Amino acid sequence: MSCAVSLRSSKADKTVMLIGLLFIGGFASAQGLAGTECPFPACPPFQGAQSAYSNESIGIAPESFSIIGPPLQAVHASVERAPTGFAVDPSLNIYLTYPRNTGPTPSNVVIATNFTGEKPWPNAEIQNCTATQNASTCFINVQNVVLDPSDPHHIMWVVDSGIPVGSMNAIPNGAKIMSFNLSDNGSLIKSYPIPSPLLLDGMNANDLRINNTLGSAGFAFITDESQYGSLIAIDLSTGAAVRRLFNTSVVKADSGYVGSYNGQPVYTWNGTRKSFTHTGADGIALQSGNLYWGVLASRRFYYIPQEILTNFSASDQEVLDAVVFPGDLGSEQAGFTADDKGVVYMTASEQNAIYQVQTQRRYVTEEVNGTPAGGEGLVEPDNYEVKTLVRSGLIQHADSAAVWNGYLYFCTNQLELSPTFQYKNVDKRKGPWYSYRLWIGAGQAV
């Protein structure tokens, strides 16, 4: 079972938390983790703080690192490699992606079969494109999996950067989004290749959200995490797409950006040659009619009305003018997600935390800048107050996140300990890499 073990030093009577997860690898159905009373086979207990600030002493002992928020429950352990993408369906099946950004992986997308077990999803044949296949029908380098907001019982989406191992550019038809039928053994419904003219300058499709209420058949929105950055909008009725905000400050990394991880500055390394991280637009969420995104190599996040991104006739300047900057949020961030109560969640890797911000006034409980709690409409950007939902040493670079039936789920992958960010490219990651959930009392944003 999952536990946090306290060890007491014989020299100094100080408690040192040894974070470890011991698990019992129970089994589920061949299709995944569907369950009843205990929804996940190992069912480890929740662990973490039970109150807002669990530490009785702050700043007077080494263990005064404050643990904030509700406890965490491990729902899956990735034993062999670190995931970046995560989704959970209404039957509580867990899906994970193992991208090929730094090397090959046998399976790009998997479904969990028990606490540590996995199998290729939707099947083994789709996992690796062959030289004779149309790359729009198979996986090149899937980054994330996303449940369809309007039909979560039947449709799952994936976003594939189309960039093979060792390359900096997507191959023809490789960069795409794909929809799959969950009720028909994950059969492919449709693939939407990103048009070749939009792939210039290393466009790197990273994350995806769907809004089925826009247009006649919905729109897909994608973040481009290349050094130039951009947002992609795809009309799902026609497959037409547009690339917006390319090479503007709102999607690009901070120049000379240096982050921090577990108290250590983070650089990019090529052997002994040091440089700086330049990852652009990354996490994405749809909330309150807006599209929210963060720039990973920064502490900035933004939003823009979704409708202007669907207006393909709008000028680039009009789109840029519509961007809203609520301010820095105090951490580098990877994944974003949203709930049905106005909240946007951001995975804050520099703080071992998950942040949240309320966007709808009716859920605001505090006066901010003279604006009383409650009310109607959206929160003014000057009144955005980013708060910490949870902070724990267990959160080692939370990446993709999802909301389902009252819980926030997320995967972790220790990204900053990977070879790219370590001197002489030493891999300091240590598996297993855990995915967790915590109670938030809200549902999936629609």
C-alpha positions as CSV (number, residue, x, y, z in Angstrom):
1,M,0.0,0.0,0.0
2,S,1.0,3.6,-0.4
3,C,2.6,5.3,2.6
4,A,4.7,8.1,3.8
5,V,7.3,6.9,6.3
6,S,8.8,9.1,9.0
7,L,12.4,8.4,10.1
8,R,13.8,10.0,13.2
9,S,17.5,10.8,13.3
10,S,19.4,9.4,16.3
11,K,21.6,12.6,16.4
12,A,18.9,15.2,16.1
13,D,15.3,14.5,17.1
14,K,13.9,15.9,13.8
15,T,11.4,14.2,11.6
16,V,12.5,13.6,8.0
17,M,9.9,12.5,5.5
18,L,10.9,9.7,3.3
19,I,8.5,9.8,0.4
20,G,7.9,6.3,-0.9
21,L,5.1,4.4,-2.4
22,L,4.7,0.7,-1.8
23,F,1.9,-0.8,-3.8
24,I,-0.1,-3.9,-4.2
25,G,-0.5,-4.6,-7.9
26,G,-4.2,-5.6,-8.1
27,F,-5.8,-6.5,-11.3
28,A,-8.7,-5.1,-13.3
29,S,-10.5,-6.0,-16.5
30,A,-8.6,-6.3,-19.7
31,Q,-10.0,-2.9,-20.8
32,G,-8.5,-1.0,-17.8
33,L,-9.2,0.2,-14.3
34,A,-13.0,0.2,-14.1
35,G,-14.0,-0.6,-10.6
36,T,-16.7,-0.2,-7.9
37,E,-16.1,0.5,-4.2
38,C,-12.3,0.8,-4.7
39,P,-11.9,2.4,-8.2
40,F,-8.2,1.7,-8.6
41,P,-6.7,-1.8,-8.0
42,A,-3.9,-0.9,-5.5
43,C,-6.2,1.6,-3.8
44,P,-3.4,3.2,-1.8
45,P,-4.5,5.6,0.9
46,F,-4.5,9.4,0.4
47,Q,-1.4,11.0,1.8
48,G,-0.4,14.6,2.4
49,A,-1.7,17.5,4.4
50,Q,-5.1,17.4,5.9
51,S,-5.3,21.2,6.4
52,A,-4.2,24.4,4.7
53,Y,-0.8,24.5,6.5
54,S,0.0,21.3,8.2
55,N,3.4,22.4,9.6
56,E,3.2,23.7,13.1
57,S,6.6,25.4,12.8
58,I,7.7,27.4,9.8
59,G,11.4,28.3,9.2
60,I,12.8,26.8,12.4
61,A,13.5,23.3,11.3
62,P,14.7,21.6,8.1
63,E,11.3,19.9,7.6
64,S,9.4,23.2,7.6
65,F,8.7,22.9,3.9
66,S,5.0,23.7,4.1
67,I,2.6,21.0,2.7
68,I,-0.6,22.7,1.5
69,G,-4.0,21.4,0.5
70,P,-5.9,18.1,0.4
71,P,-4.1,14.7,0.4
72,L,-3.1,12.9,-2.7
73,Q,-3.9,9.4,-3.8
74,A,-1.7,7.5,-6.2
75,V,-3.7,5.9,-9.0
76,H,-1.0,4.5,-11.2
77,A,2.8,3.9,-11.2
78,S,4.7,4.2,-14.5
79,V,7.5,1.7,-13.9
80,E,9.7,1.9,-17.1
81,R,9.4,5.5,-18.3
82,A,8.0,8.9,-17.5
83,P,4.7,10.0,-19.0
84,T,3.7,13.4,-20.3
85,G,0.0,12.9,-21.2
86,F,-2.8,11.7,-19.0
87,A,-6.6,11.1,-19.3
88,V,-9.3,9.3,-17.4
89,D,-12.6,8.2,-18.8
90,P,-16.0,7.8,-17.1
91,S,-15.2,4.1,-16.3
92,L,-12.0,5.3,-14.6
93,N,-9.7,3.8,-17.2
94,I,-6.4,5.6,-17.2
95,Y,-4.6,6.6,-20.4
96,L,-1.0,7.7,-20.6
97,T,1.3,8.9,-23.3
98,Y,5.1,8.2,-23.5
99,P,6.4,10.6,-26.0
100,R,9.5,10.2,-28.2
101,N,11.0,13.6,-27.7
102,T,14.4,12.2,-26.5
103,G,14.2,8.6,-27.8
104,P,12.1,5.7,-29.0
105,T,9.3,4.1,-26.9
106,P,7.6,0.8,-27.8
107,S,4.2,2.2,-27.1
108,N,3.3,5.8,-27.5
109,V,-0.2,5.6,-25.9
110,V,-1.2,3.0,-23.2
111,I,-4.2,2.1,-21.1
112,A,-3.5,1.0,-17.5
113,T,-4.5,-2.6,-16.7
114,N,-3.7,-2.4,-13.0
115,F,-1.6,-0.2,-10.7
116,T,1.6,-0.9,-12.6
117,G,0.4,-2.7,-15.7
118,E,-0.2,-1.2,-19.1
119,K,-1.0,-2.3,-22.6
120,P,-0.9,-0.4,-26.0
121,W,-4.0,1.6,-26.7
122,P,-6.0,1.4,-28.8
123,N,-3.9,-1.4,-30.2
124,A,-0.3,-2.4,-30.8
125,E,-0.4,-1.9,-34.6
126,I,-1.0,1.9,-34.4
127,Q,1.9,2.6,-32.1
128,N,4.7,3.0,-34.7
129,C,4.2,4.2,-38.2
130,T,6.0,2.2,-40.8
131,A,7.7,3.7,-43.9
132,T,4.8,2.7,-46.1
133,Q,2.0,3.9,-43.9
134,N,0.2,7.2,-44.3
135,A,1.4,9.0,-41.1
136,S,-2.1,10.4,-40.5
137,T,-3.3,6.9,-39.5
138,C,-0.7,5.9,-37.0
139,F,1.4,7.4,-34.1
140,I,4.7,9.3,-34.7
141,N,5.1,11.2,-31.4
142,V,1.8,11.6,-29.4
143,Q,2.1,14.2,-26.6
144,N,-1.3,14.0,-24.9
145,V,-4.7,12.3,-24.7
146,V,-7.8,14.3,-24.0
147,L,-11.4,13.2,-23.3
148,D,-14.1,14.7,-25.5
149,P,-16.0,17.3,-23.4
150,S,-19.4,16.7,-25.1
151,D,-19.2,12.9,-25.4
152,P,-16.8,11.7,-22.7
153,H,-18.3,8.1,-22.8
154,H,-17.4,7.6,-26.4
155,I,-14.7,9.8,-27.8
156,M,-11.0,10.3,-26.9
157,W,-8.6,12.6,-28.7
158,V,-4.8,12.5,-29.1
159,V,-2.4,15.2,-30.3
160,D,0.6,14.0,-32.2
161,S,3.6,16.4,-32.9
162,G,4.6,14.3,-35.9
163,I,8.2,14.9,-35.1
164,P,10.2,11.6,-35.3
165,V,13.0,10.7,-32.9
166,G,16.1,12.8,-33.7
167,S,14.3,15.3,-35.9
168,M,13.3,18.9,-35.3
169,N,10.5,19.0,-37.8
170,A,7.2,17.1,-38.4
171,I,6.9,14.7,-41.3
172,P,4.0,15.1,-43.9
173,N,0.7,14.1,-42.3
174,G,2.5,13.3,-39.0
175,A,1.4,16.4,-37.1
176,K,-2.3,15.8,-36.4
177,I,-5.1,15.3,-34.0
178,M,-7.1,12.0,-34.0
179,S,-10.4,11.0,-32.5
180,F,-11.2,7.5,-31.3
181,N,-14.4,5.7,-30.4
182,L,-14.2,4.4,-26.9
183,S,-17.3,2.2,-27.3
184,D,-15.8,0.4,-30.3
185,N,-12.5,-0.8,-29.0
186,G,-10.8,2.6,-29.7
187,S,-11.4,2.5,-33.4
188,L,-10.2,5.5,-35.3
189,I,-13.0,7.9,-36.1
190,K,-11.1,10.6,-38.0
191,S,-7.6,12.1,-38.3
192,Y,-7.0,15.8,-38.9
193,P,-3.5,16.5,-40.2
194,I,-2.2,20.0,-39.6
195,P,-1.6,21.6,-43.0
196,S,2.0,21.6,-44.1
197,P,2.3,25.5,-44.4
198,L,1.6,25.7,-40.7
199,L,4.5,23.4,-39.8
200,L,7.3,25.8,-40.7
201,D,9.9,26.8,-38.1
202,G,9.6,23.6,-36.2
203,M,6.0,23.8,-35.1
204,N,5.7,21.4,-32.2
205,A,2.1,20.4,-31.4
206,N,2.0,19.8,-27.6
207,D,-1.4,19.9,-26.1
208,L,-5.0,20.0,-27.2
209,R,-8.5,21.0,-26.1
210,I,-11.9,20.6,-27.9
211,N,-14.9,22.9,-27.9
212,N,-17.8,21.2,-29.7
213,T,-20.1,24.2,-29.4
214,L,-18.2,26.4,-31.8
215,G,-19.0,26.4,-35.5
216,S,-21.0,23.6,-37.1
217,A,-19.0,20.7,-35.7
218,G,-16.7,22.2,-33.1
219,F,-13.1,23.5,-33.0
220,A,-9.8,22.0,-31.7
221,F,-7.2,24.3,-30.2
222,I,-3.5,23.3,-29.9
223,T,-0.5,24.8,-28.3
224,D,2.9,24.9,-30.2
225,E,5.8,24.6,-27.7
226,S,8.5,25.4,-30.3
227,Q,10.9,28.2,-29.5
228,Y,8.7,30.5,-31.7
229,G,5.4,29.4,-30.2
230,S,1.9,29.7,-31.5
231,L,-1.7,28.6,-31.1
232,I,-3.4,26.4,-33.7
233,A,-7.2,26.4,-34.3
234,I,-8.8,23.6,-36.4
235,D,-12.3,23.7,-37.7
236,L,-13.6,20.1,-37.2
237,S,-16.2,20.4,-39.9
238,T,-13.7,21.1,-42.7
239,G,-10.2,20.3,-41.3
240,A,-9.2,23.9,-42.1
241,A,-6.6,25.3,-39.7
242,V,-5.0,28.6,-38.8
243,R,-1.8,29.4,-36.9
244,R,-2.0,32.4,-34.6
245,L,0.4,34.5,-32.5
246,F,3.5,33.0,-34.1
247,N,6.7,34.3,-32.8
248,T,5.1,36.9,-30.5
249,S,6.1,37.5,-26.9
250,V,2.9,36.0,-25.6
251,V,3.9,32.5,-26.8
252,K,7.7,32.6,-26.5
253,A,10.0,31.8,-23.6
254,D,11.6,34.5,-21.5
255,S,15.1,35.3,-22.9
256,G,17.8,33.6,-20.8
257,Y,15.1,31.9,-18.7
258,V,16.4,29.9,-15.7
259,G,13.9,27.9,-13.7
260,S,14.2,26.1,-10.4
261,Y,13.4,22.6,-9.4
262,N,13.7,21.2,-5.9
263,G,15.8,24.2,-5.0
264,Q,18.2,23.8,-8.0
265,P,18.5,26.2,-10.9
266,V,17.7,24.6,-14.2
267,Y,19.7,25.1,-17.4
268,T,19.7,23.3,-20.7
269,W,22.8,21.2,-21.3
270,N,24.6,19.7,-24.3
271,G,27.4,17.8,-22.6
272,T,29.2,20.6,-20.8
273,R,27.8,23.4,-22.9
274,K,25.2,25.4,-21.1
275,S,22.2,27.2,-22.7
276,F,18.7,28.2,-21.7
277,T,15.3,26.6,-21.9
278,H,13.2,28.1,-24.7
279,T,10.0,26.0,-24.6
280,G,7.1,28.2,-25.7
281,A,3.3,27.8,-25.3
282,D,2.5,24.6,-23.5
283,G,-0.4,24.0,-21.1
284,I,-3.9,24.8,-22.4
285,A,-7.4,25.0,-20.9
286,L,-10.8,26.2,-22.1
287,Q,-12.8,28.1,-19.5
288,S,-15.6,30.7,-19.4
289,G,-15.5,31.3,-23.2
290,N,-11.7,31.9,-23.2
291,L,-8.6,29.9,-24.1
292,Y,-6.0,29.9,-21.3
293,W,-2.3,29.0,-21.9
294,G,1.0,29.2,-20.2
295,V,4.5,29.7,-21.6
296,L,6.5,26.9,-20.0
297,A,9.9,28.7,-19.9
298,S,8.5,31.6,-18.0
299,R,6.1,32.4,-15.2
300,R,3.5,34.0,-17.5
301,F,0.0,32.9,-18.5
302,Y,-2.6,34.5,-20.8
303,Y,-6.1,34.1,-22.2
304,I,-7.9,35.0,-25.3
305,P,-11.6,34.7,-26.4
306,Q,-12.1,31.4,-28.2
307,E,-14.3,33.1,-30.8
308,I,-11.6,35.3,-32.2
309,L,-9.4,32.2,-32.8
310,T,-12.3,30.6,-34.8
311,N,-12.5,33.7,-37.0
312,F,-10.1,32.9,-39.7
313,S,-10.6,36.2,-41.4
314,A,-9.4,38.2,-38.4
315,S,-6.0,39.8,-38.9
316,D,-2.9,38.7,-36.9
317,Q,-2.9,42.1,-35.1
318,E,-6.6,41.8,-34.2
319,V,-5.8,38.4,-32.6
320,L,-2.8,39.8,-30.7
321,D,-4.8,42.7,-29.5
322,A,-7.4,40.3,-28.0
323,V,-4.8,38.6,-25.8
324,V,-5.2,39.3,-22.0
325,F,-2.2,39.1,-19.6
326,P,-3.5,38.7,-16.0
327,G,0.1,38.7,-14.7
328,D,2.8,36.3,-13.6
329,L,1.7,33.3,-11.6
330,G,4.9,32.6,-9.6
331,S,6.0,29.4,-11.3
332,E,7.0,27.7,-14.5
333,Q,4.0,25.6,-15.5
334,A,3.4,22.7,-17.8
335,G,-0.2,21.4,-17.9
336,F,-3.5,23.3,-17.6
337,T,-7.0,22.0,-17.1
338,A,-10.4,23.5,-16.0
339,D,-13.5,22.5,-14.1
340,D,-17.2,23.3,-14.4
341,K,-17.1,25.8,-11.5
342,G,-14.9,28.5,-13.2
343,V,-11.5,27.3,-12.1
344,V,-8.4,27.0,-14.2
345,Y,-5.7,24.7,-12.8
346,M,-2.0,25.1,-13.5
347,T,0.7,22.5,-12.7
348,A,3.4,24.6,-11.0
349,S,6.6,22.6,-11.3
350,E,8.9,25.1,-9.6
351,Q,6.8,24.9,-6.4
352,N,6.0,21.2,-6.3
353,A,2.4,22.4,-6.5
354,I,-0.9,22.7,-8.4
355,Y,-2.2,26.3,-8.7
356,Q,-5.7,27.5,-9.3
357,V,-7.4,30.7,-10.4
358,Q,-11.1,31.5,-10.3
359,T,-12.5,33.2,-13.4
360,Q,-16.2,33.6,-12.6
361,R,-17.3,36.1,-10.0
362,R,-20.2,34.1,-8.5
363,Y,-17.6,31.7,-7.1
364,V,-15.3,34.3,-5.7
365,T,-15.4,34.4,-1.8
366,E,-13.1,37.3,-1.1
367,E,-13.0,41.0,-1.8
368,V,-10.2,41.9,-4.2
369,N,-9.2,45.4,-5.2
370,G,-12.4,46.8,-3.8
371,T,-14.6,44.3,-5.8
372,P,-16.8,42.5,-3.3
373,A,-17.1,38.7,-3.3
374,G,-19.8,37.2,-5.5
375,G,-21.6,38.9,-8.3
376,E,-22.2,38.1,-12.0
377,G,-20.0,37.9,-15.0
378,L,-16.3,37.2,-15.3
379,V,-13.5,38.2,-12.9
380,E,-11.6,41.2,-14.2
381,P,-8.0,40.3,-15.1
382,D,-6.6,42.7,-12.5
383,N,-8.5,40.8,-9.9
384,Y,-7.2,37.4,-10.7
385,E,-5.7,35.8,-7.6
386,V,-3.7,32.7,-8.3
387,K,-3.8,30.4,-5.3
388,T,-2.1,27.1,-4.3
389,L,-4.5,24.1,-4.4
390,V,-1.9,21.6,-3.2
391,R,1.8,21.5,-2.6
392,S,3.7,18.3,-1.7
393,G,7.1,16.7,-2.2
394,L,5.2,14.0,-4.1
395,I,4.5,16.4,-6.9
396,Q,7.7,16.0,-9.0
397,H,6.9,18.0,-12.1
398,A,3.2,17.5,-12.5
399,D,2.5,17.6,-16.2
400,S,-0.9,16.8,-17.8
401,A,-4.0,17.1,-15.7
402,A,-7.7,16.2,-16.1
403,V,-10.9,16.6,-14.1
404,W,-13.5,13.9,-13.6
405,N,-16.4,13.3,-11.2
406,G,-15.0,15.5,-8.4
407,Y,-11.4,14.7,-8.7
408,L,-8.4,16.4,-10.2
409,Y,-6.0,13.9,-11.8
410,F,-2.4,14.5,-12.9
411,C,0.8,12.6,-13.9
412,T,4.3,13.4,-12.8
413,N,7.6,12.9,-14.7
414,Q,10.6,14.6,-13.0
415,L,11.2,16.5,-16.3
416,E,14.0,18.7,-14.9
417,L,16.0,15.7,-13.9
418,S,16.0,14.3,-17.4
419,P,19.3,14.4,-19.5
420,T,18.4,17.6,-21.3
421,F,18.5,19.6,-18.1
422,Q,21.4,18.0,-16.4
423,Y,25.2,18.6,-16.7
424,K,26.8,16.2,-19.1
425,N,23.3,15.0,-19.8
426,V,23.1,12.5,-16.9
427,D,19.6,11.1,-16.4
428,K,18.8,11.7,-12.7
429,R,15.2,10.6,-12.9
430,K,14.2,7.7,-10.6
431,G,11.1,5.7,-11.3
432,P,8.4,4.7,-10.8
433,W,6.7,7.9,-11.9
434,Y,3.3,8.3,-10.2
435,S,0.0,9.7,-11.2
436,Y,-2.3,11.1,-8.5
437,R,-5.7,12.4,-7.8
438,L,-7.1,14.7,-5.2
439,W,-10.7,15.8,-4.3
440,I,-11.8,19.2,-5.7
441,G,-15.6,18.7,-5.7
442,A,-16.1,19.8,-9.3
443,G,-16.6,18.2,-12.7
444,Q,-15.0,18.4,-16.1
445,A,-15.3,21.8,-17.9
446,V,-17.8,21.7,-20.8
